[in-house]
Amino acid sequence: MEADLDTLLITSESELTLAQRVWGTGGWLEPGAREGLDWLTLLRLLGWAVAVNRCGASTPEAHGGTRPERIVVGCDPDCVGDTQLAWIRRSLSERPVLVVARAAAAGGTWADLSGGAGTADRIVGRNLQWVGPGSTRSWRTSADIVGSRLRRSAATTVLAMLDGAPLIVARAVERGVVVTLGFHPSTARDADGAMSALLKHLLICASPAPVAWLEWSGTMVLRMDDPGGAQNVHLRSWAYPKLDQAAWAAITQDLTRRDARLSIAYVAGWVDDGDATRGDLWVAGTAVPRVAGSVHPSRAVRYRDRHGHLPGTLHDYESEFRGIQALRAAGAGDVELHGYTHLFPDTSAWAAAPDRYDAVSWFREFGRGAAPVLAGRTAEHHPLTHAVAALERDFGVRPTTLICPGDEWTDATLHQALDLGLQFVGSYYLALRDADRFCWAQHVCAPYLDEPAAAWFTSELPVVGYFHDRELALDGVQWMTQYLDRWAAAGARRFIDFRELATAVGCRLRLRAEGGHVALHVDGRGAPTWSRPVHVGIRLPDRCLPSRLRVHCDHDTVDVPLERVEGTCGFASFGAPPCGSRTGGPQTP
């Protein structure tokens, strides 16, 4: 039996170099440099497998000989080679495939396939309206959207409009549909997140074949940095006491009442400055010899400040550890990687430096300054290797996500994270794992928790809300409570953690016909084990939805309820014991 291919993505020759293990930089890229990458990460966030093929490359038959459900041209469609174009035409004749591309030049090789749908005059507006198949949608953007009015022919129909002008049109070709965009998708997405929602709606509702997708509307990933770290003891500008078990109990109570989960970016290695005059150090209840640069398990540390930044303060990491373990036992979150020590990897050099308590640069573990030290270490002695082993030893869990201290890293660090099996790298943007590669998604942003706004949710994709334990240590747990309330008022309907996100994004969704019915096949190989059910949307363009959906999930088969929102579209939840149980409801796409 041939393997299924969900999506074929055709990109320019200058993008997505196959020899590279990291696509994107984690920083801002101009739209013209990331059109293919934006499409790839959007498709992956929706739960679909993607194969990349370059313009002018050999026929896509190399991807298993299968016909995909959708073909996306993530570049100028006039660059598509003749062999690729012939393959696309054959795909359209053989199955109900969706083809999406920007408008081509008049008279170009793509123009005939799109029914002559080319650009006319420039349009600028803020009122978007979907008038194509499926549910009608409208968006009022906060910034101007710039596009082109599309020329129409008798063979095309309008799918979406901008201020009343045709912005997306479609043409039926054989058994499939060819869609033309009157805008650059990456440029438009930068103007307003509603354009990501429009593209998502297009991929779902314009498809002539049944579609299943991961539903992320109103979803926020919660991330707290710095538990376990020694930086609050050593760095003068970042001094504060650790949260104790009682504070963690209050955090757990707040999360539990919201049915929320928190990712705790934990630092497993506590570094000693070796100065006994500054404070007293106990490890596992025993006073230990002070050795500058030595690393102790954070979970076992108690440190009393005598003549440091906060004299008289007891930093009780044992109490913190018990509180985190209780939170995990309550199902309110899990730990992830915030480096190993949050300090320069040559900890002895840090301990000997005269500015060790004041220079923030010493508290960056993976940046360019640390690269020469890390380059001299084998993978076995890399801080990330130690960090993963420490979380497995101390918490009995393998992490899914790396949060680099100070948002500093090199590609060599990300390669090590890939080798260790991590699924995400979190910064202001999010890197998703795709096979043996990280792909930076500018769709997913990480505002600070004290910046709630409804605009973050207009993309209908996940938002990461991050903060530090410092705010709660200084202002109380109510600091988190008040901002989570404000995020909920702004549109956050689900608070999840990175492990839950990794489980969902690690799945591949595919609807298949089975004896007159449609069943959902979920390939979760390589994804973390279930923590809670995953929310998916289902659309059957040629029939009404049944009341229940059969789900084949790895080696398990269950029937789950389908919540119908219109005749052909609905939502279901599956995964985690008992499979099919519900934890909150997904939102209408």
Order of alpha helices (4+ residues) and beta strands (2+ residues): beta-beta-alpha-beta-beta-alpha-beta-beta-beta-beta-beta-beta-alpha-alpha-beta-beta-alpha-alpha-beta-beta-beta-beta-beta-beta-beta-alpha-beta-alpha-alpha-alpha-beta-alpha-beta-beta-beta-beta-alpha-alpha-beta-alpha-beta-beta-beta-beta-beta-beta-beta
